[in-house]
């Protein structure tokens, strides 16, 4: 199993060029806690983290909770210009 260093407060993305879907609220040895605006906190186990660099965490959509993916689709609905 790979080890990836994740920073508290890092922005969370589903891919390198996508929109921010949330932020890291907690880091544990086997998971991170990701806050998605409008949906709350989600636990992401180790395999769900594809990469972490430059204050960003890139998730692996194939290895995260489908509810997190649904929340990510709606993360920016309540924003105003």
C-alpha positions as CSV (number, residue, x, y, z in Angstrom):
1,X,0.0,0.0,0.0
2,X,1.3,3.4,-0.9
3,X,1.8,6.2,1.7
4,X,0.8,9.7,0.8
5,X,1.4,12.7,3.0
6,X,-1.8,14.8,3.3
7,X,-1.9,18.3,4.8
8,X,-4.7,19.5,7.1
9,X,-6.7,22.1,5.3
10,X,-5.6,21.0,1.8
11,X,-8.1,21.5,-1.0
12,X,-9.7,18.4,-2.3
13,X,-10.3,17.6,-6.0
14,X,-11.6,14.7,-8.1
15,X,-9.0,15.3,-10.7
16,X,-5.9,17.6,-11.3
17,X,-7.8,20.1,-13.5
18,X,-11.2,20.0,-11.7
19,X,-12.9,22.3,-9.3
20,X,-12.3,22.2,-5.6
21,X,-14.9,19.9,-4.0
22,X,-13.9,20.3,-0.4
23,X,-11.1,20.5,2.2
24,X,-9.3,18.1,4.5
25,X,-10.6,18.5,8.1
26,X,-8.6,15.7,9.7
27,X,-5.8,13.3,8.9
28,X,-5.5,9.8,10.5
29,X,-3.0,7.0,9.7
30,X,-5.6,5.1,7.5
31,X,-8.0,7.8,6.4
32,X,-8.7,11.5,5.9
33,X,-11.9,13.4,6.8
34,X,-13.1,15.6,3.9
35,X,-15.6,18.4,4.3
36,X,-17.8,19.0,1.3
37,X,-19.8,22.3,1.4
38,X,-23.5,21.6,1.7
39,X,-23.1,17.9,2.5
40,X,-20.8,17.6,5.5
41,X,-17.9,15.3,6.3
42,X,-16.8,12.1,4.5
43,X,-14.3,9.5,5.5
44,X,-11.9,8.7,2.7
45,X,-9.8,5.6,3.3
46,X,-6.2,5.3,2.0
47,X,-7.0,3.9,-1.5
48,X,-9.3,6.8,-2.1
49,X,-6.4,9.2,-2.2
50,X,-4.7,9.2,-5.6
51,X,-2.1,12.0,-4.9
52,X,-1.3,14.9,-2.5
53,X,0.9,17.8,-3.5
54,X,1.1,21.6,-3.4
55,X,-1.7,21.9,-0.9
56,X,-4.0,19.7,-3.0
57,X,-5.4,16.2,-2.5
58,X,-6.6,14.4,-5.6
59,X,-9.1,11.6,-4.9
60,X,-9.6,8.4,-6.9
61,X,-13.3,8.4,-7.7
62,X,-13.3,4.6,-8.2
63,X,-12.3,4.2,-4.5
64,X,-14.4,6.7,-2.6
65,X,-18.0,6.5,-1.3
66,X,-20.6,7.1,-4.0
67,X,-22.3,9.6,-1.6
68,X,-19.1,11.7,-1.6
69,X,-19.2,11.7,-5.5
70,X,-22.8,12.8,-5.4
71,X,-22.0,15.6,-2.9
72,X,-19.1,16.7,-5.1
73,X,-21.4,17.2,-8.0
74,X,-23.5,19.6,-5.9
75,X,-20.7,21.3,-4.0
76,X,-20.9,24.6,-5.7
77,X,-24.7,24.9,-6.2
78,X,-25.2,27.3,-3.3
79,X,-22.5,29.7,-4.4
80,X,-23.3,33.2,-5.7
81,X,-21.3,35.3,-8.1
